[in-house]
Amino acid sequence: MIEDSEMSNALLPIGFCDLLPSDAEAEACVVKWMMDAFADYGYERVSPPLLEFEQSLLSHAGSGIADQTFRVMDPETHYMMGLRPDITPQIARIAATRLINSPRPLRLSYAGACVLVSGAKHNASRQILQAGIELIGIDSPQADAEIITITAEALASAGVSSMSFDLMMPQLANSIIQTEEFSEHQRKGLLRALDRKDVAAVQHYAGNLADTLTTMLQAAGPADRAIEILQGLDLPLEAQQILERLLTSVKAVQAHNPELQLTIDPVEFRGWNYHTGLCFAVYVPGISGEVGKGGRYLSNNGEPACGLTLRPDLLLPLIDFDQYSRQRVFVPFGHTIEELRGLRKDGYILIMGLKADENITEEAHRLKCSFIYKNKELQPVSV
Amino acid sequence: MIEDSEMSNALLPIGFCDLLPSDAEAEACVVKWMMDAFADYGYERVSPPLLEFEQSLLSHAGSGIADQTFRVMDPETHYMMGLRPDITPQIARIAATRLINSPRPLRLSYAGACVLVSGAKHNASRQILQAGIELIGIDSPQADAEIITITAEALASAGVSSMSFDLMMPQLANSIIQTEEFSEHQRKGLLRALDRKDVAAVQHYAGNLADTLTTMLQAAGPADRAIEILQGLDLPLEAQQILERLLTSVKAVQAHNPELQLTIDPVEFRGWNYHTGLCFAVYVPGISGEVGKGGRYLSNNGEPACGLTLRPDLLLPLIDFDQYSRQRVFVPFGHTIEELRGLRKDGYILIMGLKADENITEEAHRLKCSFIYKNKELQPVSV
């Protein structure tokens, strides 16, 4: 609890913030750059509402986000509405309803704010910004690869020069574990050990699978090396098929973009609630935590789908926004907007003087202008 | 109440909607065009959160919006948070706190979604989009005029060719009425009559003021004619001063943009809760209701401020967005993103084929492409 005396009007709830100039402008630009890149590859923008009935918001792909959803009652219907903590389930709903008759594969993009009941950790954002794409109606390694490569293009368009995609197959570990009969105690211990990447504990609990699972744990890292190690394993049929799909998806990505840094985490399985195939997390040097995540899932009507959501808000520290700053011109009182159209077209920011009797040089300087508009010309502000 | 059987997952609460392609794209463009125009005149973007403590959201300029605000409890502090129905009060808060030391006049812009508990009328939107500007720290007719002329520029940038600004002085009617001693019954009847623009009722209740108030009612309309009529009235001193300010503001607007259509509604006073001077409503032919409103008020720390909020979401029916649609190119399976950079730079939308064995012409046609990329060239799709 915070004290009333601390509740100044400037105080925002933890995890919510004001973006000030020029961060707010930079964020809008990052979103635009990403959305433009998505549009270049045929991803068409949709914009679902901030609130919808919880019954639709939290069904299907949305079932994993119920505990992160603020609810309010709709006074019209007395049904509960949820404030979206994630946009992907809304896109799945739109694809399965309003756009059910649009040609497949359906390529959709979106950008917007989401609100979480509690941040990922103390002090973490509870209002987040998502921008992403979904490719709906096709299940293939090429579709997986398109999502990854186009997301990489979008990050590059936003000025991110270095990134890495971590690939996971949440079903892989389970397809191996289920071939052995474990006690409930052993099974839980093994899953916890895998989750913690605790080699000693894995060996303790894994029985006959100890070598295989340890090798898989140790294979985590750059994709090419991981694939080589994983291919050397003697895996049960289902696991082989899952691995084969991972390999062809990696090859399809590399065909598009051989430079893209790919890593594989073969035993990762936690936190992927509704995913049915390849999953990815995107990392960018200098930013802690993932700047994007996504994967393959089934859309509301059972259609295969794959998508990835970026977090443009997390990228702000990386964006060198000053390079886009423009020259400011002080326009003394008495000029009309009409006569300044040329300057505006030339890219200057126009600061209109509002008083007849002010010291023009002082005002121009105070308002951070580099030029004064005088005698129909730009004169540098003498400091 | 709606029946459970009607609650299909596609159903959204009344007043909330999905924007589909290309409406979602068009809306994002309209916002960008407006924000770019605001930026050209030195209005710098800020972005307050969707939720904040109700104590700060609903104080000062926000006090009039309490009944339109959804609340949820912050599990961290057990304080109530409000989902903003309006952004202006948040800008006033930012100006009075985080930007208290920024040079005045402070020019801020914003764009974002707001949520209302109930729509203006049945079926009206409960999620609305606002884009606006605030000019803080100066009280003058030139400041009023800057807000009006720059909003007009922003609408023009968004492709709106015809618009009209309706100007009001909510204090004017009261400054006249208060000079007479009315019974409570008479006074209420008079206010209701003025609100309804009911000339007969105004004459019934207005006593000695009947002629003045009737003339004012009938003066409503184009600014130049209204001013001529209002100047012929014998008004009490306070009303004269209010009228004088209106006149100089109108002249200041006309100096910037003599073509701008201005109307005056001299007895309008309802619905302007926190305003202290000139108020405006913006109308655009073909759109029912106002596409923007705003006016002069006192910011949280008592600073003079003037602002105007546009509703880009209402303008979509007017925007001829097809003129910005781009040619779509079907790129058969087997090409990489790398080799297509030139086409992307040239402005084509690239639709990547995801299967090796598909009928290329059929696919291109089905996915609405005008061209196929073949032998490193664009070939028109034969229909």
Interface residues (C-beta under 8 A of the other chain):
Chain A: M1 I2 M7 S8 N9 A10 L11 L12 P13 I14 G15 F16 C17 D18 L19 L20 P21 S22 D23 A24 E25 E27 A28 K32 M35 A39 D40 Y41 G42 E44 R45 V46 S47 P48 P49 L50 L51 E52 F53 Q55 S56 S59 H60 F70 R71 V72 D74 P75 E76 T77 H78 Y79 M81 L83 Q90 R93 I94 A96 T97 R98 L99 P103 P105 R107 L108 Y110 A111 G112 A113 V115 V117 S118 Q127 I138 S140 Q142 A143 E146 T149 I150 E153 A255 H256 N257 N300 R328 F333 T336 I337 E338 R344 I349 L350 I351 M352 L354 K355 R366 L367 K368
Chain B: M1 I2 M7 S8 N9 A10 L11 L12 P13 I14 G15 F16 C17 D18 L19 L20 P21 S22 D23 A24 E25 E27 A28 K32 M35 A39 D40 Y41 G42 E44 R45 V46 S47 P48 P49 L50 L51 E52 F53 Q55 S56 S59 H60 F70 R71 V72 D74 P75 E76 T77 H78 Y79 M81 L83 Q90 R93 I94 A96 T97 R98 L99 P103 P105 R107 L108 Y110 A111 G112 A113 V115 V117 S118 Q127 I138 S140 Q142 A143 E146 T149 I150 E153 A255 H256 N257 N300 R328 F333 T336 I337 E338 R344 I349 L350 I351 M352 L354 K355 R366 L367 K368
